[in-house]
Amino acid sequence: MKRAGEAAGYNERLFFGNRIRAFVHLARFRWFQRQMKLRGIKPRCVLELGCFDGKLIRFLPQPPRRYVGFDANWEGGLDRARTEFAELPQYEFRNASSPADIQLSVDELFDVAVSMETLEHLPPEDLSAYLEKLARHTEGWMFVTVPNEKGVVFLTKWIIKRLFLRDGEEYTAREVLCATLGRTNKIARNGHKGFDYDALIYQMRSHFDVLRVEGIPFSWMPVCLSFSVGIVAVPRRSVRSVQ
């Protein structure tokens, strides 16, 4: 784990460096804001998986009475959040590297649960357990964003990363072809590599009713042509109570 002082590197890379990259990565927070406004949601209690430094709090329609964020603390994000929000004890930032680390009391429920650009990083064998935990402790809405890592969007991003950014996962020629054709089951998973948002949505349906899936940053674009995917869901037990 990197030191807390190095956390700024993540923000600089994603939000303050290349303008196009910054636009793409900020888009998920703007999408979340739009969803809050569109649905008239003013959550009192918020649960977030993959919170990093608590940036989401700034995009909520009002300060929540309670916020609990879980994160693996890569690049010291949690350390930074604990420092920034030290005077607000109702905001908690907890380490979590496995589903077992999501420790909440049995009757602890949240109006809104959020996981942005996180589920694609989780070990596939742990994903269902994470989703079950989120569903168990959410009485309202679940908002998820994940990257689109297949089809023409994948190929475009892969070319840009190879030519201009010099980063990203390594793919063989065969894997590039499989990802472009949407055959992600032929690719060994590793973070973004081999991730399929359709497979995630299918798995989410075991724990949530998925109400809407749309593209990010432009909701009017087909999901298959969008850089990221936004998912709105409710846990199965409460779908009838959410309008």
N, C-alpha and C positions, 0 to 999 in steps of 0.2 A: 504494500500500500504506500502511496506517495504521501508526502507531508501536506499539511493543510495549506501552507503557503503556495503550493503548486496548483491548487484548485483553479486559479485564474486561468491557467493554460487551457482548460476545457472551454471556459466561456470565451476566451479570446479566439480559439479555433473555430467555434461554432457561431458565435454571435457578434464578434467585433472584427473579424478578419475579412475574408472575401465577401463582397456584398451579396452575391448570389447565394452563397452558402448560408449567410446570416439570414437572408429572406426566407429560405427554405426551412431553416431550423426554428425561427421565430413563428413561422406560420402555424405550428401546432398549438402554441399558446393563444394566438389570435383565434384559431378555430375553437378552442375551449371557451374563450370569452364570448364568442358569437353564440355558442350553444347555451351558455348561461343566460344570456340576454333573450335569445329566441324562446327559451322554455320558462323564462321568469324564475329561474332558480337562484335563491340566495341562501346557500347552505350554512348551517350552524356548525356542523361537524364534518370534517374532511379527512379522508384516508387516502394516502398516496403511496404507491409502490414505485420505487425508482425516483425518489424526490431530489437527489443530488443536493443542491444548496438551498432548496426551498423556493426557487424562482416562481413556481406556480402560485404561491400565496399572493404575489403582486398582481396576478391576473384574475383573482376572485372578485366578484361584484361587491363584496363587503368583507371586512375582517371576520373570520369565523371565531366562534367561541372556543372551538377545539380543533386542532390539526395534529395528525400523527403521520409522519413520513418515514418510510423504510427505505434503506439503501445499503448497498455493499460498501459504500464509502470509497469508491475508486477516486483517485486524485484528491482525496480529502474533502469531498463535497459536504459531508455531514459535519465535519469540524468547522467548516466555514459557516454553515447554517446555524450551528449552535452558538457561534460567536455573534453572528448578526442578530439573532432573535433571542439573545440571552435574557433580555428583560421581559420576555413574554413566555412565562412558564406553561401557558396553555398550548404552546406549540412544542411538540416533541419530535426529535429526530433520532431514530433508532437504527442500529446496525442490523442488517439481515442479509445472509448469504444462502439461506435455504428456507423452504416453507416453514420449517420448525421454528425459525426465528421470528415469525409473525405471531408474537405473543400478545393477545388481547383477551380481556375478560369475556366470558361467555355471552353476557348481555350487552356488550359494548357495540353499538350500532352507529353508523355514519350516514348522513344525508347523501353524500357524494363520495364516490371512490374514483380515483384517477390513476392511470398508468400510461405515461407518454414515452414512447421510444425506449421501452424497457423489456417488454415481453419477448422481443426477438433475441435478447441476450440470454434469456434463461435456458438452462438445460432442458431439452424437450421432455425428458422423463420427469421433471419437476413441475412442468407447466400446469397440469391439471390440479395439483395440490395447491399451487398459488391461486389459481382461479377459484377453487373451492373456498379458500380462506377469504378472498375478497367478497365472494357472494354471501358467505355466512355473516359477514360484519357490515354489509351494505343494506340499508332499508330503502334507499332511493335510487339514484342514478349511478351508472358506471360509464366512464369515458375513457376510451383507449385510443392511442395513436401508435401506428407501427409503420415502418418503411415498406415501400413497394420494391421487392427484390426479384422481380421476374418480368419477362416480356421485354418490350421495347424500352421501357423505363429503366430496367436493369442494365440493358446494353448501353444506353445513353450515359448512365451514371458511371458504369465501368470504364467507358472510354474517357470520360472527363477526368476521373480519378487517375487513370494510367497516364494520360497526357499532360495534365496540368497540376494535379494535387499530389501525385506521387504517394498515395496512401490507399488504404482499403485492403480487404482480404485478397489472398492469392487464389486465383482460379486457373485451372488447366483449360486448354482449348475446348475439351469435351464438356467441362463444367459450364463454361461460358455459353456454349451451344444449348445445353440443357436448361440453364436459367432463362435464356432468351425464348426458348420454346415453352417455358412454364413447367418443365419436368423437374421440379425441385426435389422430388423424391429420389432422384438419381444423384443428388449432391450431398456429401457429408456435411451436416450442420456444424457451423462454427460462427456464433454471433449472427451477423446479417447474412452470412453465406448459407445458402440453401433455405432461407426463411421464406415461408409462403403465407401471406395474409389470409388466403382462403382456408388453409388448414387451421389457422388460429380461430377464425370465425366458427368453423365447424366444431372445434373443441370447446369454444366458449358456450355454444348452445347447450352443452350438458349442464351448465350452471346458470346461464343467463338467457333471457329473451332478448335477442338482438333486434333493436327497433330501427336502426338506420346505419348504413355504411356509405360514406362519401369520400370523395377525393380531397386532398389537401396539397397545395394551398388554395385551389379553386374548386369549390363544391359543384360547379356546373360542368366540370370535366368528368368524363368516365373514370371510374376508379382505376381501371387498367392503364390509364395514361397519366396518372397522378404520381407525384414523388412519394407521397405518404397517404395513409389511409386512416380515416377517423371512424370510430365505431361507438355508437350510443346503445347502451343496453340497460336492462334492469334485472336484478336477481329473480329467479323464477317464482319464489314464494311471494313477491310483492308486486308482480306485474299488474295485477288488477287494481291496485291502489294508486298507481301512477298514471296521471292523465297525459 
